[in-house]
């Protein structure tokens, strides 16, 4: 297998693994239960029950934790593929991890939205007779919707995977990282 094919295998494999993690996350992530109520003046208000709003943070942190764990394991597995070590494989690792995080977020968001739907704030069936409506909100995949927060979420596991790969390279001083041809070092004769 050529190095380019090996890099493609890493990228596709990580992307598919990320999609599987997104499906797992959608099953594990806690929803946030809330209530929509009609006030005496006729206004709609909503709040979360007890500490349910913490689930909005926990679920996003859970996704990052799952993908980061995969990043460390992937770095070690890619490092074990000795014939293809080097800059191309390190690049394939971080590109694949960004794609994996994106796939995990996309699949996870799609599945939880399909399961929970949108928060029915404007359409909640609250009336003067039935003033309270309970709902479950889909867990978020990102901590916030700003471009910097989304970019940080996508790049964080890739950065940790690349760091793990670099640490493995530094910890193996005799590895040439795929440089060719290999050079055998011969010790110089030293006379006393």
JOWOTA-V33632 format. One record per run of one state. SS is the DSSP state (2 for helix, 1 for strand, 0 for the rest). FROM is the first residue (numbers start at 1). TO is the last residue. If there is no record, write none. Layout:
ss=SS from=FROM to=TO
ss=SS from=FROM to=TO
//
This chain:
ss=0 from=1 to=2
ss=2 from=3 to=28
ss=0 from=29 to=31
ss=1 from=32 to=38
ss=0 from=39 to=43
ss=1 from=44 to=48
ss=0 from=49 to=53
ss=2 from=54 to=80
ss=0 from=81 to=81
ss=2 from=82 to=84
ss=0 from=85 to=86
ss=2 from=87 to=116
ss=0 from=117 to=131
ss=1 from=132 to=137
ss=0 from=138 to=146
ss=2 from=147 to=170
ss=0 from=171 to=192
//
